Structure formats: C-alpha cells, structure tokens
Amino acid sequence: MSMNHEKLLDFIDRKDAKSLRQLFDMYPIIDIADLVNHIDDPIRTLYIFKTCTSDHTAELFSHLDSDHQEALLNLFSDKEVVSLLSNSYADDVADVVADMPANLVSRILRVADPSIRSEINSLLNYKPSSAGSIMTTEYITIPKTYTLNEALEKIKETGRDKETIYSSFVVDQKRKLIGTLKIEDILFSPGTKIVEDVMNQSFFSCKVTTDQEEVAQLFKRYDLSVLPVLNENSHLVGIITIDDIVDVIEQEASEDMQKMAKVIPIDDSYVDASVMLIARKSIPWLALLLVLGALSGFILNQFEEAFQSVAILAAFIPMLMDTGGNAGNQSATLITRGIALKEIVPKDFKTIFKKEAQVSVLVGLAVGGFAFLWINFLILIGFLKYETGFTAWTLEWFLSILRISGTVSLTLLFAIMIAKMVGSVLPLLAVKLKKDPAVMASPFVTTIVDVTALVVYFLLASFLFQLF
Amino acid sequence: MSMNHEKLLDFIDRKDAKSLRQLFDMYPIIDIADLVNHIDDPIRTLYIFKTCTSDHTAELFSHLDSDHQEALLNLFSDKEVVSLLSNSYADDVADVVADMPANLVSRILRVADPSIRSEINSLLNYKPSSAGSIMTTEYITIPKTYTLNEALEKIKETGRDKETIYSSFVVDQKRKLIGTLKIEDILFSPGTKIVEDVMNQSFFSCKVTTDQEEVAQLFKRYDLSVLPVLNENSHLVGIITIDDIVDVIEQEASEDMQKMAKVIPIDDSYVDASVMLIARKSIPWLALLLVLGALSGFILNQFEEAFQSVAILAAFIPMLMDTGGNAGNQSATLITRGIALKEIVPKDFKTIFKKEAQVSVLVGLAVGGFAFLWINFLILIGFLKYETGFTAWTLEWFLSILRISGTVSLTLLFAIMIAKMVGSVLPLLAVKLKKDPAVMASPFVTTIVDVTALVVYFLLASFLFQLF
C-alpha cells in the first residue's frame, strides 16, 4: 500500500484508529511526519496523538515543523504534555523548546517532571553550536568495581531509554569519567573480569564549550562512534553520538558554501527561512562589494582617454573581470575547503603557496593563449568590430588586431596569476589571523583582482598603443 | 610525552623496538601515520613494520599515503605481504590496491589467500562512488532458526574481525537477506526466543550499484547506523556503516563546492593533487566563460558611442558585473544546496520561485537604493570625476549627477532581480532535466547576468541621456 496525504486525512476523518496505528508499523516515522506536516488543521492532527501509542507519537512530534508543534502544544492537555515529554529524549525536547514562544516554554517547564526540567534547562543554556548544545544526557554509567556480568545486567536493565548501549561510561563517586567500555569489550571478555581492568582509559573527550566543528573533526579523524562531554571539573555531563555529527558536518559544509557565495549563513533550511531573512542575509556583502567597487570605478575613470581613443578596449572588460574573479574564486574555494577539512594546516602554507603559484602560471598561460586565438577569431569574422584605420588584410591591419588580442591575453595571463595568488593567500592569511577563511576570502578577492586587472590592462594598453 | 618526527626517527635509528611498540599503546594510529608519512627513507619505515605487532602495522599501513605504501610493498617479502593482508579489512586493501601500479597489484593478488583475493577483486570491480565500492564484506550472518542465545554465542565467536557487531544479518540458505538483528534486540529479549521472531523484517537496504550520495541520504533521513547492500538477486553481498558515510558526506559537499566555484571536482585531497591535475581541472570552465564572454563584448561593442559621449558610464561596469554576478550566485548556491540536502524537491519549485522573486525585489531595492546614495557621494566628493558641462552646484549640475546615479542604481535593481531569478531557475531547471544543478548553474548565470545587465544599462542610459 502506498501512502499519501489524502489517505491519511481519510483515516482521521473516518476516525479509523486501527489503520492509523498500523501506519506506524508500516512506514518510517519521518515519512509519516512529512504527511502530517501537510495537514493544515491541528485538530485533525491531534486525533493521531489521541489514538496512537505515546512512544510513536513522541517521535512523530519531534519530526514535525515548529508551527505544527506549537499548534499541537496549544491543544494538548497538561497530562498530554507530560506524556509527550516523558516519552521523548531530552535533547529532542530541548530542540522543540528552543523554537517555542515564551508562554509555551514556561508551560512545558511547569508541567515537566523535575528531572526532565533540569535536563532541558541545562541543554538550553549551552551556547548554540557548542558540544553542550548537541549532546544528550541519556547514557549508561557503570561503577569501576562491577564485573563484566554485572555491567551487562545493568545495560540490559537500564539501556532501553538511553541514546546508545554500544558504549558505557565508567565514573568514580564524583562522576569523574575514568574510562569507557564498549559492548564488544564486555562480550569478548570473560564475564568475571572487573570493569576497571577491561575499560579503555585513553579515551577521547571534549568540553561542553568545545565548538561542534571541532567535535566533528575528532569523530572523522579517529573514526569515533561516541564522544563523552565533560564539564570544567572533568565530570561527565553528556555524550555525543555519530548520528548527531552527520548533521553537524552537513550544516558546517552548507555554512562554508553560503559564506563563499557571499551570503551570511542561514541557520534554517532554505524552505523554512522567511523572505525577509534571506534578503537580510544577502544584502550586506553585496553592499560591501558595491562600496569597494568605487576603486574599480576610480581606475576606469583615470583611463577615460584610453577608451575614447580605442573604444574596443571597453568590450573586453567583462571578460577580464569574470575570468579573473573566477580564477581567484577557484583557488580560494579549493584552499578554504582544504583548511575546513584539516587537509591544509599552517605548517604547509609555504608548500601550498608554491603549488598555487605553479598552477596559476599553467592556467594563465593556457587560458591566455586560448583567449589570444579566440579574440583574433572574433575580430576576423567581424563579430567584434574594430576600426583599425588600415585597409583590411594588410600587414598593418593584422598588426593592429594582434595588438588588441595581445593586450587582452597578456592581461588575462597576469590577471589569472594575480587572482590565484590573492585567492590562495587570503584564506591562509585569515587562518593566521584566526579569522574564518570562508568569510575573509571572497569580497576582497573580487575587489583586489578587479582593480589590479584593470590597472594591468590599461598600463599594457597604454604601452602597446603608446597613448601617453 | 609529546611525540614528534625526530623522536620517532631516533627510536628507529637506535633500534629501540620497545619504545616503538609502546607508541601504539600511547597514541592513535592515525597520528603515528602522520609522523611516518614524513619519513623519506622507506628502509627506516620498514623497521617499524618488522618490530611491531601486525594488527597495529596493518592499520598503520592503511593510513599511509600511497607513495609510502608503494615503497613499502616493494621492500616487503611475500610473507610480509600475506601477513599485512590477513590483518587488514578487505575494503582497506581494495583502496590500497586501487592506487598501486599493475605489477604490485598482481603481486598482491598472487600472494593473497584465495578468499581475500576474491573479496578484493569484487570490491575493485564496483563502479567508483557506488555502494559496492564503499561497502565492506566483513559482517555477521545468523540463521533464522537460531535462538537469541545461540546468536549471541556466534557474535562472540566470530565478531572480532567484523566491521560491526552492533547489527547482524539474517539470511536464508540462498544468502537472501530476510531480516536484521541489532545487538540490543538480543540483549533486551529472553535468550530462548527464536531469531526469526525477534528480527526486524522491514529493514532498509540498497543495491551495489546505488550511488553513494543516495546511500548517504538514506543514512541521514532515517538515522541509520548500518545498511545492508544487496546484489540483483537480493543476496547480501556487503554492508555500509555510518563512519564510511561521514566521509561520503564530506566528499559530496566538497564536490558541490568545487563545482560552484567552477572547478571540475578533484577526487584527491588538495595536498595530494598534483599541480598539473589542479590546473587541468581549473582551465575548462574558465575557457568556457571566455568563449561566452564574447557576448558581453558584442553588447559593449554596440554601445561604443555611449562611452565616447559619456565616458563615466564605463566606470560603473565592474560594479554592475560584480554585484549582478554575486547576487545570482547567492541564489544559485542557496538553492543548489537546498536541492543537495533534499530540502527542496520538484513539487516545491513554484513556491521557491515565488520566494526568490520576492527576495530579489527586496535585495534589488535595498542595494539599488544604497548605490544611489553612494554614487552621488563619490561624485560629490570628487572621487569619481564627471564632466557635466554645467557650473558646479547649479540645479542643472545636480540633475546631471542624479541622471548618472539614477541610471546605475536602476540598472542595479534590474540586474539583481534578473540575476536572482536566473540563479534560482537554472538549478531547478537542471533538476528537471536530470542534470547536476551545481554544474549547470554557475557559468551560465554569469553570462546571462552580464549580458542582460549591460543591455539594461545602455538602454536606460540611452533613454535618460537621449543619446539616440
């Protein structure tokens, strides 16, 4: 049976509780949530929550978008809120609460069981993008004096509502983390051994304040599946599992990409972000570019005479700007990405710079050489008109054309070389200055490349045409 | 003790086997590999392989770069190669073999145990970026008739050299996959229950030919930790675990970013890629842009007269091009990213288009308005010189200046609107045409925006200055 939005509404309207309950056995809850997110009337949605089991509906609730969550919370009785909370993971509840208006937040915290309330509160108080904000507080702890058999018993008894049973955490009386114990360590060793003798004492951990990007790097580099999170006294306060990290990696890559495209990163998904928000995040860099654009204007202003005497020179400005800008952007992106992935570290900077210098010469020669042929072709077939003042097909006529194509392609060679050097130095410099390479690089690359390309262009033209 | 390259060389040269062996207990192997990758003399590296235990050195080997691997393989005796192979995971060996020259490959395959050989061969034969190429063939299978106690026994006996013990796979006599069994399902149920009654029958799976990006989407959407890979007869041939997916997500994000920056994606890390390779991947799009740049040249060619009579018009060309190009790139990036993350699906296209249209008007008005003020300011303070032909500070003089700033800012309004519409339509169109949105979008956005912005600019100028 394939499921769709109409069928779901039909079940609800016919009060067909049995079919609704069956849905949860037949489809992943996230797919059901997609359908429910299309139901506009919260009263109809409420029926699902009234008829299905609360562990199903708690997960369903966590996948709904925040408008639907808010509408439902307004319809729920206090008892229903309590049941929802007690069947959800604390980190999911904290995510929900973070998006709700103040009156709903205080209602949720009022009805919540004290232990849930303190967990939500502490998760909400961690800085966004910190390890504290993405960790969960549901994990298994085991005393170091247990035998492995006792440890396994504890996992069987308490593991059901924990985020993971694959790793347990060995703490002393003061909740100081002293070791980790994987389920395979328990299964592969004799059950009579003592936890302290089997546990792994050289484990990785992070602080609650550690940035989530750093946490993701640890997971990737050391192939971790779980990471304990400690407070300033080395007490265990939470764990982060690899499935949370998958989202972090996606989010960080999106942010880098948006920064490279000169958008101030949007936290929401594109679909959820409002028109005003997207506009507000897009305007600042465009305005900055415009301000910096005054410099190119100033240069062009200085060379007005050159245009007036050799009008065709203006025809190649967009070509030079676009090619230069893109060449610089290529280097900036490759290097920014390399830095983000920790492939490029400060001690490699000299090597990287040398490499980009070689790349820039190769690319400059290839693209410049190609431009030379292409521009001659465009003028010869008359696509671009150029009044040389000489009879067509005479030697002087040819030389005049070569002078134009030579000027443009030589400028391209220099522009590409400069663009690629600037595009690679700026992100490296940003790292040295402890700034974000993705943000630093882009608008300045464009401006520096524009200005230098124009100066080179007109100096070459002035020299080759002896205008001055 | 902090470790560095010199200390490591010192241990090797003093033949201090004990300290070398201790290293593996004190540091993550990937960090040791970083140090070994800096040893230029393979004979010295070989000493580590001769003195340390083979399960440590097998993992160390998998983290070395391919030059070091090749040099070591040339020094290894056949017996050492066999020991290396039997202590490595088949997918790691396949990755190594994929990078080796043919003579080494045939030597590896010749000395390999037949079962390892067939695994390597089959992994090598799957298309790059397919599920088959990233899967591993080491997993636990369990007959459906076992009790949970028997299943747990099998996991304890055979689990040590498997990629994961967290999930086992229930197959029938023909290796057809009929269910999956998590370790928690075993631990949380009475041991006398039969596997068939406990196993999960509605599991996700993929084909060997499924693209790795699709596999990553499944992991993210359904929070999977492992995914079985089936051949065309639904027989289980491998599994993919979430730690492999972390790499895929990074790789796909890097590829998208490189495409947006008009580089043909480089598979290697930036540091490993040769100068020639980077240059070769950077040139094609630059050359294409240059070819398309002929169109902007053609437009400017048509409006030569306008330049010659109002020279200041040229001064704003870079500003218009850069702002237009970036505005289009902003929309293209946000939408391409949304498509990559599956936030934007074809049925949303109308909504997205409407949203971008609204964004483009807001951004166009804001940036155009700002440009109006900024250009007036630049001319008034004399940073940009403009010969109006009127006495300074008279009404006519003011009107001439307003005519210029008005022309440029109106053009900006239109250019931004057009750029953002083109930047959002092209990736959506690419999806409809089943092309990659990241590749399609960028060079065409630039060209379309350049050409239309120039046409609008000169038409407005011609109208406002009554040049024609």
Chai-1 contact restraints between the chains, C-beta under 6 A:
chainA,res_idxA,chainB,res_idxB,connection_type,confidence,min_distance_angstrom,max_distance_angstrom,comment,restraint_id
A,P28,B,Y222,contact,1.0,0.0,6.0,A-B,restraint_1
A,K156,B,L187,contact,1.0,0.0,6.0,A-B,restraint_2
A,I165,B,E184,contact,1.0,0.0,6.0,A-B,restraint_3
A,Y166,B,Y166,contact,1.0,0.0,6.0,A-B,restraint_4
A,E184,B,I165,contact,1.0,0.0,6.0,A-B,restraint_5
A,L187,B,K156,contact,1.0,0.0,6.0,A-B,restraint_6
A,K220,B,V246,contact,1.0,0.0,6.0,A-B,restraint_7
A,Y222,B,P28,contact,1.0,0.0,6.0,A-B,restraint_8
A,D223,B,D243,contact,1.0,0.0,6.0,A-B,restraint_9
A,I242,B,I242,contact,1.0,0.0,6.0,A-B,restraint_10
A,D243,B,D223,contact,1.0,0.0,6.0,A-B,restraint_11
A,V246,B,K220,contact,1.0,0.0,6.0,A-B,restraint_12
A,I249,B,I249,contact,1.0,0.0,6.0,A-B,restraint_13
A,A253,B,A253,contact,1.0,0.0,6.0,A-B,restraint_14
A,S254,B,R337,contact,1.0,0.0,6.0,A-B,restraint_15
A,M257,B,M257,contact,1.0,0.0,6.0,A-B,restraint_16
A,M257,B,T333,contact,1.0,0.0,6.0,A-B,restraint_17
A,M257,B,R337,contact,1.0,0.0,6.0,A-B,restraint_18
A,A261,B,N329,contact,1.0,0.0,6.0,A-B,restraint_19
A,A261,B,Q330,contact,1.0,0.0,6.0,A-B,restraint_20
A,A261,B,T333,contact,1.0,0.0,6.0,A-B,restraint_21
A,K262,B,N326,contact,1.0,0.0,6.0,A-B,restraint_22
A,V263,B,Q330,contact,1.0,0.0,6.0,A-B,restraint_23
A,S269,B,E343,contact,1.0,0.0,6.0,A-B,restraint_24
A,Y270,B,L334,contact,1.0,0.0,6.0,A-B,restraint_25
A,Y270,B,G338,contact,1.0,0.0,6.0,A-B,restraint_26
A,Y270,B,E343,contact,1.0,0.0,6.0,A-B,restraint_27
A,V271,B,E343,contact,1.0,0.0,6.0,A-B,restraint_28
A,V275,B,K355,contact,1.0,0.0,6.0,A-B,restraint_29
A,V275,B,Q358,contact,1.0,0.0,6.0,A-B,restraint_30
A,V275,B,V359,contact,1.0,0.0,6.0,A-B,restraint_31
A,I278,B,V359,contact,1.0,0.0,6.0,A-B,restraint_32
A,A279,B,V359,contact,1.0,0.0,6.0,A-B,restraint_33
A,A279,B,L362,contact,1.0,0.0,6.0,A-B,restraint_34
A,A279,B,V363,contact,1.0,0.0,6.0,A-B,restraint_35
A,S282,B,Q330,contact,1.0,0.0,6.0,A-B,restraint_36
A,S282,B,V363,contact,1.0,0.0,6.0,A-B,restraint_37
A,I283,B,V363,contact,1.0,0.0,6.0,A-B,restraint_38
A,I283,B,A366,contact,1.0,0.0,6.0,A-B,restraint_39
A,L286,B,T323,contact,1.0,0.0,6.0,A-B,restraint_40
A,L286,B,V367,contact,1.0,0.0,6.0,A-B,restraint_41
A,A287,B,F370,contact,1.0,0.0,6.0,A-B,restraint_42
A,L289,B,D322,contact,1.0,0.0,6.0,A-B,restraint_43
A,L289,B,T323,contact,1.0,0.0,6.0,A-B,restraint_44
A,L290,B,T323,contact,1.0,0.0,6.0,A-B,restraint_45
A,L290,B,A371,contact,1.0,0.0,6.0,A-B,restraint_46
A,G293,B,M319,contact,1.0,0.0,6.0,A-B,restraint_47
A,A294,B,L378,contact,1.0,0.0,6.0,A-B,restraint_48
A,S296,B,P318,contact,1.0,0.0,6.0,A-B,restraint_49
A,G297,B,A315,contact,1.0,0.0,6.0,A-B,restraint_50
A,G297,B,L384,contact,1.0,0.0,6.0,A-B,restraint_51
A,L300,B,A314,contact,1.0,0.0,6.0,A-B,restraint_52
A,L300,B,A315,contact,1.0,0.0,6.0,A-B,restraint_53
A,N301,B,A315,contact,1.0,0.0,6.0,A-B,restraint_54
A,N301,B,L384,contact,1.0,0.0,6.0,A-B,restraint_55
A,N301,B,K385,contact,1.0,0.0,6.0,A-B,restraint_56
A,E304,B,A311,contact,1.0,0.0,6.0,A-B,restraint_57
A,F307,B,F307,contact,1.0,0.0,6.0,A-B,restraint_58
A,F307,B,A314,contact,1.0,0.0,6.0,A-B,restraint_59
A,Q308,B,Q308,contact,1.0,0.0,6.0,A-B,restraint_60
A,A311,B,E304,contact,1.0,0.0,6.0,A-B,restraint_61
A,A314,B,L300,contact,1.0,0.0,6.0,A-B,restraint_62
A,A314,B,F307,contact,1.0,0.0,6.0,A-B,restraint_63
A,A314,B,A314,contact,1.0,0.0,6.0,A-B,restraint_64
A,A315,B,G297,contact,1.0,0.0,6.0,A-B,restraint_65
A,A315,B,L300,contact,1.0,0.0,6.0,A-B,restraint_66
A,A315,B,N301,contact,1.0,0.0,6.0,A-B,restraint_67
A,I317,B,I317,contact,1.0,0.0,6.0,A-B,restraint_68
A,P318,B,S296,contact,1.0,0.0,6.0,A-B,restraint_69
A,P318,B,M321,contact,1.0,0.0,6.0,A-B,restraint_70
A,P318,B,D450,contact,1.0,0.0,6.0,A-B,restraint_71
A,M319,B,G293,contact,1.0,0.0,6.0,A-B,restraint_72
A,M321,B,P318,contact,1.0,0.0,6.0,A-B,restraint_73
A,M321,B,M321,contact,1.0,0.0,6.0,A-B,restraint_74
A,D322,B,L289,contact,1.0,0.0,6.0,A-B,restraint_75
A,D322,B,T446,contact,1.0,0.0,6.0,A-B,restraint_76
A,T323,B,L286,contact,1.0,0.0,6.0,A-B,restraint_77
A,T323,B,L289,contact,1.0,0.0,6.0,A-B,restraint_78
A,T323,B,L290,contact,1.0,0.0,6.0,A-B,restraint_79
A,N326,B,K262,contact,1.0,0.0,6.0,A-B,restraint_80
A,N329,B,A261,contact,1.0,0.0,6.0,A-B,restraint_81
A,Q330,B,A261,contact,1.0,0.0,6.0,A-B,restraint_82
A,Q330,B,V263,contact,1.0,0.0,6.0,A-B,restraint_83
A,Q330,B,S282,contact,1.0,0.0,6.0,A-B,restraint_84
A,T333,B,M257,contact,1.0,0.0,6.0,A-B,restraint_85
A,T333,B,A261,contact,1.0,0.0,6.0,A-B,restraint_86
A,L334,B,Y270,contact,1.0,0.0,6.0,A-B,restraint_87
A,R337,B,S254,contact,1.0,0.0,6.0,A-B,restraint_88
A,R337,B,M257,contact,1.0,0.0,6.0,A-B,restraint_89
A,G338,B,Y270,contact,1.0,0.0,6.0,A-B,restraint_90
A,E343,B,S269,contact,1.0,0.0,6.0,A-B,restraint_91
A,E343,B,Y270,contact,1.0,0.0,6.0,A-B,restraint_92
A,E343,B,V271,contact,1.0,0.0,6.0,A-B,restraint_93
A,K355,B,V275,contact,1.0,0.0,6.0,A-B,restraint_94
A,Q358,B,V275,contact,1.0,0.0,6.0,A-B,restraint_95
A,V359,B,V275,contact,1.0,0.0,6.0,A-B,restraint_96
A,V359,B,I278,contact,1.0,0.0,6.0,A-B,restraint_97
A,V359,B,A279,contact,1.0,0.0,6.0,A-B,restraint_98
A,L362,B,A279,contact,1.0,0.0,6.0,A-B,restraint_99
A,V363,B,A279,contact,1.0,0.0,6.0,A-B,restraint_100
A,V363,B,S282,contact,1.0,0.0,6.0,A-B,restraint_101
A,V363,B,I283,contact,1.0,0.0,6.0,A-B,restraint_102
A,A366,B,I283,contact,1.0,0.0,6.0,A-B,restraint_103
A,V367,B,L286,contact,1.0,0.0,6.0,A-B,restraint_104
A,F370,B,A287,contact,1.0,0.0,6.0,A-B,restraint_105
A,A371,B,L290,contact,1.0,0.0,6.0,A-B,restraint_106
A,L378,B,A294,contact,1.0,0.0,6.0,A-B,restraint_107
A,L384,B,G297,contact,1.0,0.0,6.0,A-B,restraint_108
A,L384,B,N301,contact,1.0,0.0,6.0,A-B,restraint_109
A,K385,B,N301,contact,1.0,0.0,6.0,A-B,restraint_110
A,T446,B,D322,contact,1.0,0.0,6.0,A-B,restraint_111
A,D450,B,P318,contact,1.0,0.0,6.0,A-B,restraint_112
